[in-house]
Amino acid sequence: MGTVNTSDTVDWDGLRAAAREAVGKAYAPYSDFKVGAAAYATDGRLLTGANIENAAYGVTLCAECSLVSALVMSGGGRLASFTCVNVLGETIMPCGRCRQLLWEHGGPGLLVDTPQGVLPMTEVLPQAFGPGNLDHVREATS
């Protein structure tokens, strides 16, 4: 099942350092806005990601997408704590699309490092749409 994750049990300094290292691997020749992301999975794995742009802007991958791909490719599981930074090492908020992605792979208990402090996913993406919404509709139409 994994460990219980509370804000004071997370090595936030280590997580932020991993995100700062990941930002150095970003590929952002078009926007020059490099982002690095880092997260711990519930089983303790450290995952990182960086944004990877594309000349066809619509197929650009955010750092969060890269990180979730690493989660899935390394065995799956759930995200427990997350942070992302810009090239200056400053904590930044995930965009709306990425908040949805983080909800899908971390759920309401995911802790997110934000510029205003650590918040649960329920405050980062209130009233989120998730798998439970689909189950409800499937049951009603079966």
Beta strands, then each sheet from edge to edge (+ up, - down):
strand 1: 35-41
strand 2: 46-50
strand 3: 79-86
strand 4: 111-114
strand 5: 117-120
sheet 1: 2+ 1- 3+ 4+ 5-
end
